[in-house]
Amino acid sequence: MDRPEISVIVPVYNTETYLSQCISSIISQSFSDFELLLVDDGSTDGSMKICERYAVSDTRIRIARKANGGPGAARNHGLSISKGKWIAFIDSDDFVKEDYLADLYECTADGSDLAISYPEVHTGTEVLFSTGYKTYCVSDDSGFNRLFVDNDISRHGNPWGKLYKADIIRSCHIRFDEQIRWGEDVIFLFDYLLNCNRIHVLGKANYCYRNLVVGSLTKRVNPVESELKGYYEFCHSANRLVQAKRLSGKAVDAGIGRTKAGFIWRILNSLYHSDMSRQERIETMESLDMSVITYSGDRSGRAMLLKLLLKHRMFLIYDIVRIARRKTANI
């Protein structure tokens, strides 16, 4: 095909257990004018054999191989070789319902630059819950605030569940930052939102997200430098979006604040898995916006105490408490 309507990009890394279901769900779509880019991110299991088996029987499938660099790098590689007018990302351990692409594509008929749907969350054997939202549109004229008021777009920064206009991604040079190992997806989304004039939100949940915790990226401790870069890049993207789209109100503050707090907690966790000195840790904490720390959801007594110390910038006491707990845990 010269230029398909949609390029579906799937980063693949050691997901042989779930990969067949993922690929089968894509090639069985009711919407057929797409290419499927399976980007191997250095898999060491049988994932590539599965990809090759499907590619033999479906000419819409292309396989690309690269050294391991993380899902962001794999998605970037997919973007660099994609031919479609629209871009969809699907994770290789997830799957989609039959009308997933058709429903998203239909949302673009009104001139929208982005179509968004929300996930049905699976535990692997059953549906945990299915998010339900109204179908609606927002634009520069009608206000982007609704994205935060109705369903808090910052909670759904994942690249999947969306249909992006390829020309916007290319002309605005929007990419996943490969030096950031957590949160690069919400930064990508905010950078894309900055360049949208109209967005269509679909109430149906056709993306089936598999809620896996084993080896989760959200639990991994990354280097302090990577976590700090993610935090500052997100703050920059969020500030630009707020100003450009004239965002305001408690829902916007809370949505962005929760995400910023998530970055801060990851920075704090990485600080106490590093060999930095107390002075270096405190100097790092002093550079962060602790006014948002109360937006984080943990309400345990210990968490509330730590948040209180951080909110009031009592970093020396916070550091003493964290070090004491770490020493106790190692006894």
C-alpha positions as CSV (number, residue, x, y, z in Angstrom):
1,M,0.0,0.0,0.0
2,D,1.3,3.5,-0.9
3,R,0.0,5.4,2.1
4,P,-2.4,3.6,4.4
5,E,-4.8,5.7,6.5
6,I,-3.4,4.4,9.8
7,S,0.0,3.2,10.9
8,V,-0.4,1.0,14.0
9,I,2.9,0.9,16.0
10,V,3.5,-1.9,18.4
11,P,6.7,-2.0,20.5
12,V,7.6,-5.6,21.2
13,Y,9.8,-6.7,24.0
14,N,9.6,-10.2,25.6
15,T,5.8,-10.5,25.5
16,E,5.4,-13.9,23.9
17,T,2.7,-14.9,26.4
18,Y,0.3,-12.1,25.2
19,L,1.6,-11.2,21.7
20,S,-0.5,-13.5,19.6
21,Q,-3.7,-12.2,21.1
22,C,-2.5,-8.6,20.5
23,I,-1.6,-9.1,16.8
24,S,-4.7,-11.2,16.2
25,S,-6.9,-8.5,17.6
26,I,-5.3,-5.9,15.3
27,I,-5.4,-7.8,12.0
28,S,-9.1,-8.7,12.7
29,Q,-10.2,-5.1,12.8
30,S,-13.3,-4.1,11.0
31,F,-11.3,-1.1,9.6
32,S,-8.7,-2.6,7.2
33,D,-6.8,0.3,5.7
34,F,-3.8,0.2,8.0
35,E,-0.2,-1.0,8.2
36,L,1.0,-2.8,11.3
37,L,4.6,-2.0,12.4
38,L,5.9,-4.5,14.9
39,V,9.1,-3.0,16.4
40,D,11.3,-5.5,18.1
41,D,13.1,-3.8,21.0
42,G,15.7,-6.5,21.4
43,S,13.5,-9.3,22.6
44,T,15.3,-12.4,23.9
45,D,12.2,-14.7,24.1
46,G,10.1,-16.1,21.3
47,S,8.4,-12.8,20.4
48,M,10.0,-12.4,17.0
49,K,9.0,-15.9,15.9
50,I,5.4,-15.0,16.6
51,C,5.8,-11.7,14.6
52,E,7.3,-13.5,11.7
53,R,4.6,-16.1,11.6
54,Y,1.9,-13.4,11.3
55,A,3.9,-11.3,8.8
56,V,4.0,-14.3,6.4
57,S,0.2,-14.4,6.1
58,D,-0.6,-10.6,6.2
59,T,1.1,-8.1,3.9
60,R,0.0,-5.2,6.1
61,I,2.6,-6.3,8.7
62,R,6.1,-4.9,8.7
63,I,8.8,-6.0,11.2
64,A,11.5,-3.7,12.4
65,R,14.4,-4.7,14.7
66,K,16.5,-2.5,17.0
67,A,18.7,-2.8,20.0
68,N,16.9,-2.5,23.4
69,G,16.2,1.1,24.3
70,G,12.8,1.1,25.9
71,P,9.2,1.5,24.6
72,G,9.8,5.2,23.8
73,A,12.7,4.5,21.6
74,A,10.7,1.7,19.9
75,R,7.8,4.0,19.2
76,N,10.1,6.6,17.8
77,H,11.6,4.1,15.4
78,G,8.1,3.1,14.4
79,L,7.3,6.8,13.8
80,S,10.4,7.2,11.6
81,I,9.3,4.4,9.2
82,S,5.5,4.9,9.3
83,K,3.6,5.7,6.2
84,G,0.1,6.3,7.5
85,K,-1.9,9.5,7.7
86,W,-2.8,8.7,11.2
87,I,-0.8,7.0,14.0
88,A,-2.1,4.6,16.6
89,F,0.0,2.9,19.4
90,I,-0.9,-0.4,20.9
91,D,1.2,-2.2,23.6
92,S,2.1,-5.8,22.8
93,D,0.7,-7.2,26.1
94,D,-2.7,-5.5,25.4
95,F,-5.4,-6.1,22.8
96,V,-8.2,-4.2,21.1
97,K,-11.9,-4.9,20.3
98,E,-13.0,-5.3,16.7
99,D,-14.1,-1.8,16.0
100,Y,-11.3,0.0,17.9
101,L,-9.7,1.6,14.8
102,A,-13.0,2.1,13.0
103,D,-14.5,4.1,15.9
104,L,-11.4,6.2,16.4
105,Y,-11.1,6.9,12.7
106,E,-14.8,7.9,12.5
107,C,-14.1,10.5,15.2
108,T,-11.7,12.3,12.9
109,A,-14.4,13.0,10.2
110,D,-15.3,16.3,11.9
111,G,-11.8,17.7,11.4
112,S,-10.4,16.7,14.8
113,D,-6.7,16.5,15.2
114,L,-6.9,13.8,17.9
115,A,-9.3,11.1,18.8
116,I,-9.3,9.7,22.3
117,S,-10.8,6.6,23.8
118,Y,-10.4,5.1,27.3
119,P,-9.5,1.6,28.4
120,E,-11.3,-1.5,29.6
121,V,-8.9,-2.8,32.3
122,H,-8.2,-6.5,32.4
123,T,-6.5,-8.6,35.1
124,G,-5.6,-11.2,32.6
125,T,-8.6,-13.5,33.3
126,E,-11.4,-11.0,33.8
127,V,-12.5,-7.4,33.3
128,L,-11.5,-5.3,36.3
129,F,-13.4,-2.2,35.2
130,S,-14.4,-0.3,32.1
131,T,-14.2,3.4,32.0
132,G,-17.2,5.2,30.7
133,Y,-17.3,8.7,29.4
134,K,-19.6,10.8,27.3
135,T,-18.7,11.4,23.7
136,Y,-17.9,15.0,23.1
137,C,-15.6,17.4,21.3
138,V,-13.4,20.3,22.5
139,S,-11.7,23.0,20.5
140,D,-9.8,26.2,20.9
141,D,-13.2,27.9,20.8
142,S,-15.1,25.7,23.2
143,G,-12.2,25.3,25.7
144,F,-9.9,22.5,26.5
145,N,-10.7,22.6,30.2
146,R,-13.3,19.9,29.8
147,L,-10.5,17.3,29.1
148,F,-9.5,17.8,32.8
149,V,-13.0,18.4,34.3
150,D,-14.7,15.3,32.7
151,N,-12.0,12.7,32.7
152,D,-8.6,14.2,33.7
153,I,-6.6,13.7,30.6
154,S,-3.4,13.8,32.7
155,R,-4.4,10.5,34.2
156,H,-4.5,9.0,30.7
157,G,-1.2,10.1,29.3
158,N,-0.6,6.7,27.8
159,P,0.1,6.8,24.0
160,W,-2.4,4.0,23.3
161,G,-6.2,4.7,23.2
162,K,-5.6,7.6,20.7
163,L,-5.4,8.4,17.1
164,Y,-2.8,11.1,16.2
165,K,-2.5,13.0,13.0
166,A,0.9,12.0,11.5
167,D,1.4,15.4,9.8
168,I,1.3,17.1,13.2
169,I,3.8,14.7,14.7
170,R,6.2,15.1,11.8
171,S,5.9,18.9,11.2
172,C,6.2,19.7,14.9
173,H,8.9,17.1,15.5
174,I,7.1,15.5,18.4
175,R,8.9,12.5,19.8
176,F,9.3,10.4,22.9
177,D,12.3,11.5,24.9
178,E,14.5,8.4,25.0
179,Q,16.5,9.6,28.0
180,I,13.3,9.6,30.2
181,R,12.3,6.2,31.4
182,W,9.0,7.1,33.1
183,G,6.5,9.7,32.1
184,E,7.8,10.3,28.6
185,D,4.3,9.3,27.3
186,V,2.4,12.1,29.1
187,I,5.0,14.6,27.9
188,F,4.5,13.4,24.3
189,L,0.7,13.8,24.7
190,F,1.0,17.3,26.2
191,D,3.3,18.4,23.4
192,Y,0.8,17.0,20.9
193,L,-2.2,18.7,22.6
194,L,-0.4,22.0,22.3
195,N,-0.6,21.6,18.5
196,C,-4.3,20.5,18.3
197,N,-7.2,22.7,17.4
198,R,-9.9,20.2,17.9
199,I,-10.2,16.9,19.9
200,H,-12.9,14.3,19.8
201,V,-13.4,12.1,22.9
202,L,-15.1,8.8,22.4
203,G,-17.2,7.3,25.2
204,K,-16.7,3.7,24.2
205,A,-13.9,1.6,25.8
206,N,-12.5,-0.5,23.0
207,Y,-8.9,-0.7,24.2
208,C,-8.2,-3.6,26.5
209,Y,-5.4,-2.8,28.9
210,R,-3.8,-5.7,30.7
211,N,-3.1,-4.6,34.3
212,L,0.2,-6.4,34.8
213,V,2.5,-5.6,37.8
214,V,5.4,-8.0,37.2
215,G,8.3,-6.0,35.9
216,S,6.2,-2.9,35.7
217,L,8.0,0.3,34.6
218,T,6.1,2.2,37.2
219,K,7.9,0.2,40.0
220,R,11.4,0.4,38.5
221,V,14.0,2.7,40.1
222,N,15.6,4.8,37.4
223,P,18.7,7.1,37.8
224,V,18.1,10.4,39.5
225,E,19.1,12.3,36.3
226,S,16.5,10.5,34.2
227,E,13.7,11.2,36.8
228,L,14.7,14.9,37.1
229,K,14.7,15.3,33.3
230,G,11.2,13.8,33.2
231,Y,10.0,16.2,35.9
232,Y,11.4,19.3,34.3
233,E,10.3,18.4,30.8
234,F,6.8,17.7,32.1
235,C,6.6,21.1,33.9
236,H,7.7,22.8,30.7
237,S,5.2,21.0,28.6
238,A,2.4,21.6,31.1
239,N,3.1,25.3,31.5
240,R,3.1,25.8,27.7
241,L,-0.2,23.9,27.4
242,V,-1.8,25.9,30.2
243,Q,-0.8,29.2,28.5
244,A,-1.6,28.3,24.9
245,K,-5.0,26.7,25.6
246,R,-5.9,29.1,28.4
247,L,-6.5,26.3,30.9
248,S,-7.6,27.2,34.4
249,G,-9.6,25.9,37.4
250,K,-9.3,23.4,40.2
251,A,-9.6,20.4,37.9
252,V,-6.7,21.5,35.7
253,D,-4.6,22.4,38.8
254,A,-5.4,19.0,40.4
255,G,-4.8,17.0,37.2
256,I,-1.4,18.6,36.4
257,G,-0.5,18.7,40.2
258,R,-1.1,14.9,40.5
259,T,1.1,14.1,37.6
260,K,3.8,16.5,38.8
261,A,3.6,14.9,42.3
262,G,4.1,11.5,40.6
263,F,7.3,12.7,39.1
264,I,8.4,14.1,42.5
265,W,7.8,10.9,44.4
266,R,9.8,9.0,41.7
267,I,12.7,11.5,42.1
268,L,12.6,11.1,45.9
269,N,12.6,7.3,45.6
270,S,15.6,7.4,43.2
271,L,17.5,9.8,45.7
272,Y,17.3,7.1,48.4
273,H,18.6,4.4,46.0
274,S,21.6,6.5,45.0
275,D,24.9,7.3,46.7
276,M,24.3,11.0,46.8
277,S,25.2,12.9,50.0
278,R,22.7,14.4,52.3
279,Q,23.5,17.9,51.0
280,E,23.0,16.8,47.4
281,R,19.7,15.2,48.3
282,I,18.5,18.3,50.1
283,E,19.6,20.6,47.2
284,T,17.7,18.4,44.8
285,M,14.5,18.6,46.9
286,E,14.9,22.4,47.2
287,S,14.7,22.6,43.4
288,L,11.2,20.9,43.2
289,D,7.7,22.4,43.5
290,M,6.5,20.8,46.7
291,S,3.2,22.7,46.7
292,V,1.7,19.9,44.6
293,I,2.9,17.0,46.9
294,T,-0.5,16.8,48.6
295,Y,-2.2,15.8,45.3
296,S,-0.6,12.3,45.6
297,G,-3.2,9.7,46.7
298,D,-1.5,7.7,49.5
299,R,-3.4,8.6,52.7
300,S,-1.5,6.3,55.1
301,G,-0.2,7.9,58.3
302,R,3.4,7.6,57.2
303,A,2.7,9.1,53.8
304,M,0.8,12.0,55.3
305,L,3.7,12.7,57.7
306,L,6.2,12.7,54.8
307,K,4.0,14.9,52.7
308,L,3.6,17.4,55.5
309,L,7.4,17.6,55.9
310,L,7.8,18.1,52.2
311,K,5.0,20.7,51.8
312,H,6.6,22.8,54.6
313,R,10.0,22.2,53.0
314,M,11.4,20.6,56.1
315,F,13.9,18.7,54.0
316,L,16.5,17.9,56.7
317,I,13.9,16.2,58.9
318,Y,12.5,14.4,55.9
319,D,15.9,13.1,55.1
320,I,16.6,12.0,58.6
321,V,13.3,10.1,58.6
322,R,14.0,8.4,55.3
323,I,17.5,7.4,56.1
324,A,16.4,6.0,59.5
325,R,13.7,3.9,57.9
326,R,16.1,2.6,55.3
327,K,18.6,1.5,58.0
328,T,15.8,-0.1,60.0
329,A,14.7,-2.0,56.9
330,N,18.2,-3.3,56.3
331,I,18.6,-4.7,59.9
